[in-house]
Amino acid sequence: TPLDTPETAAAPQPQAPDDDRTRQRLSAFLGAGVHPREFTLPGGTRIAVDHADAGDPPRLIAQSSALGDRLRSAHRNKAIADAFKLAWLRDHHLPDTRAALVVGAPFARTLVPRTWLTEALAAAEIVILVDGDPLHTLRLDTSP
C-alpha cells in the first residue's frame, strides 16, 4: 500500500456531538463504520480526514463541511478546500477510494446547475452527501 496509518499516530481530537451524529448517520448509510483517520504518505507527509472506513485502502474518505443552518462564505470556502484535499488524496494516493463531502442542506441548495462549483465537484468526482435524517446523496446536475 502506498500509505500507512501508524499505530503511533496522534489520537484524534475529541469530536463534537454533531460530528458523532454525522458519523453515525454516515456509518449507517454505508453499512460500515467510519472514523477520523490519519494517513502517513510516502515521504512522511501526514493528512487526516474526518471519516474513513478501516479498509486498506479505505473504500471511502470523507470530510464534513458547512453542516450548520446558516451558510457563510467561510463555510463555503472550507467545503471547497475539503473537496480539493479529498480529490488530491484520492487521485494521487488512493485511486480506488471514493471521496465524499458531507454537507448541510443550506450548502447543498447552492449546488445548482451551470455554476462553477457544481461543475468542478462533478468533474472531480466528489460525492455530495447531505447530512440529515436520513443522510442522502445529492446528484449534481451538470446538464446544459
C-alpha positions in Angstrom: 0.0 0.0 0.0 1.4 3.5 -0.8 0.0 4.7 2.6 0.2 3.5 6.1 -1.6 4.5 9.3 0.9 4.1 12.0 -0.4 2.8 15.3 1.6 5.5 17.0 -0.2 8.3 15.1 -1.6 11.0 17.3 -5.0 10.3 18.7 -7.9 12.1 17.0 -9.1 15.3 18.8 -12.4 14.9 20.8 -15.4 15.3 18.5 -18.4 17.5 19.0 -21.8 15.8 19.4 -22.8 16.9 15.9 -19.7 15.2 14.5 -20.7 12.0 16.3 -24.3 12.1 14.9 -22.9 12.7 11.4 -20.5 9.8 11.8 -23.3 7.5 13.0 -25.5 8.5 10.0 -22.7 8.1 7.6 -21.8 4.7 9.0 -25.5 3.6 8.8 -25.7 4.9 5.2 -22.6 3.0 4.1 -23.2 -0.1 6.2 -19.7 0.1 7.6 -18.2 2.1 10.5 -16.3 5.2 9.7 -14.0 7.1 12.0 -11.5 10.0 11.8 -8.3 8.7 10.2 -4.8 9.9 9.6 -2.6 8.7 6.8 1.1 9.0 6.5 2.1 9.4 2.9 5.4 8.4 1.3 7.9 11.0 2.4 6.3 11.4 5.8 3.5 13.9 5.0 0.5 13.3 7.3 -3.0 14.0 6.2 -6.2 13.5 8.3 -9.8 13.0 7.1 -13.0 13.3 9.2 -14.4 10.0 8.0 -12.9 6.8 6.6 -13.6 3.1 6.9 -11.0 0.7 8.2 -10.1 -0.8 4.8 -6.6 -0.8 3.5 -7.0 1.1 1.3 -10.3 2.6 2.6 -13.4 2.3 0.3 -14.4 5.9 1.3 -12.8 9.0 2.6 -15.0 12.0 3.6 -14.9 15.4 5.1 -17.7 17.2 6.9 -18.2 20.8 5.8 -20.8 23.5 6.0 -23.1 21.5 8.2 -24.8 24.4 10.0 -28.2 26.0 9.3 -26.5 29.3 8.3 -24.1 29.3 5.4 -21.3 31.9 5.5 -18.6 32.4 2.9 -16.0 30.9 5.4 -18.1 27.6 5.4 -18.3 27.6 1.6 -14.5 28.2 1.4 -13.8 25.3 3.9 -16.0 23.0 1.8 -14.1 23.9 -1.3 -10.8 23.3 0.4 -12.0 20.0 1.8 -13.1 18.8 -1.7 -9.7 19.8 -3.1 -8.0 17.8 -0.2 -10.1 14.7 -0.8 -9.6 14.8 -4.6 -5.8 15.2 -4.2 -5.6 12.4 -1.7 -7.7 10.1 -3.8 -6.1 10.9 -7.2 -2.5 10.7 -6.0 -2.6 8.1 -3.2 -5.9 6.2 -3.0 -7.1 5.7 -6.6 -9.7 3.0 -5.8 -11.2 5.1 -2.9 -14.4 7.1 -3.2 -14.3 10.7 -1.9 -17.3 12.4 -0.4 -18.1 15.7 1.1 -20.8 15.7 3.8 -22.6 19.0 3.8 -25.7 20.6 5.3 -28.9 21.4 3.4 -28.1 25.2 3.1 -24.8 24.4 1.3 -26.4 21.7 -0.8 -29.0 24.2 -2.1 -26.2 26.3 -3.6 -25.1 23.4 -5.9 -27.4 24.3 -8.8 -26.8 23.6 -12.5 -24.4 25.8 -14.5 -22.4 27.0 -11.6 -18.6 26.6 -11.5 -18.6 24.8 -8.1 -21.2 22.3 -9.1 -19.3 21.6 -12.4 -16.0 21.4 -10.5 -17.3 18.9 -7.9 -18.8 16.7 -10.6 -15.6 16.8 -12.7 -13.6 15.9 -9.6 -16.0 13.0 -8.9 -16.7 14.2 -5.3 -19.8 12.5 -4.0 -22.0 15.0 -2.2 -23.8 13.6 0.9 -26.4 15.8 2.6 -26.4 15.4 6.3 -29.9 15.0 7.7 -32.3 12.4 8.9 -31.8 10.4 6.7 -28.4 11.2 5.2 -28.7 11.1 1.4 -26.8 11.6 -1.8 -27.2 14.8 -3.9 -27.0 14.1 -7.6 -25.1 17.0 -9.2 -26.9 18.3 -12.2 -24.4 19.4 -14.9 -26.8 19.4 -17.8 -26.6 22.3 -20.2 
